Amino acid sequence: MREILFLYGDDSILPASSIVVEMLQSLHSLQQENQRLQDQILSLTAKKERLQLLNTELAVPFPPHILSMHSTCGCLHPLWANSGS
């Protein structure tokens, strides 16, 4: 951009050109920040979906016959064994 403005050789437009350059630099910075935020949104959305799926899977209770098998064979984890008392 500056090169184009220097080709004209008019010093009166240089102050305006520096403002344009600053605005272009700010625009570039905002575009980079926007891309970073979009990437972060995608990452967080994927994590949210995984957690929702896990939450759905954990909300389904174990079938009663599996729980009774564990309690009769002594395979039930001690923390789970005492949770009913």
Order of alpha helices (4+ residues) and beta strands (2+ residues): alpha-alpha-alpha-alpha
